[in-house]
Amino acid sequence: MPHDSPDTRLSLIGRLHDVRDRDAWTEFVQIYEPLILAVARKRGLQHADAAEVSQDVLNRVANSIDRWEPDPSKGTFRGWLYRVTRNLTIDHLRRNRRWHSVSELDAIDQIPSPTDEESRELREEYERQLFKWAAGKVRPSFQEDNWQAFWLTSVEGQSIDEVSEQLGISRGKVYVARSRVMHRIATIINERLQETANI
């Protein structure tokens, strides 16, 4: 059976159980590391500190993913990843900051789970990273003028007429190229979203 058959294809998270699956780990890091960094930065860490926390989180995932099983009663994978990131961020803050009072140290323990607004922002960041990953994955399969027709109109917001003139191609070709690239990216994103919808 082909690997990408809907019935046999394992989700990205499921594939992480095999530490030798480099493609899965590369994909995971490309999609989730920026999300981890965003959570750590929102908790007040500088970029270098957030990068250190991110590495700690990725190591924690690598060391414990074989024990993680989807269980709706325990929450989603992204929820678990958020908690790991939150806890390691707190640990980092404890280790690397001088606290002026016991109450200040206690306050760091009270960093709450994300609010509805923060959850929305995290979801948007996840989707942004998913788009960047999917776009990078499909770009090599398109000719440069087709890719530019998509990118300039869909991402940079230029008009069809501007792009047609700039690339020296017909308006129809701009529409077709944009549609084909968008369809391929959307297909990949939807596969990932379906795989992680309940985990």
Secondary structure, 3 states (H helix, E strand, C coil): CCCCCCCCCCCHHHHCCCCCCHHHHHHHHHHHHHHHHHHHHHCCCCHHHHHHHHHHHHHHHHHHHHHCCCEHHHECHHHHHHHHHHHHHHHHHHHHCCCCCHHHHHHHHCCCCCCHHHHHHHHHHHHHHHHHHHHHHHHHHCCHHHHHHHHHHHHCCCCHHHHHHHHCCCHHHHHHHHHHHHHHHHHHHHHHHHHCCCC
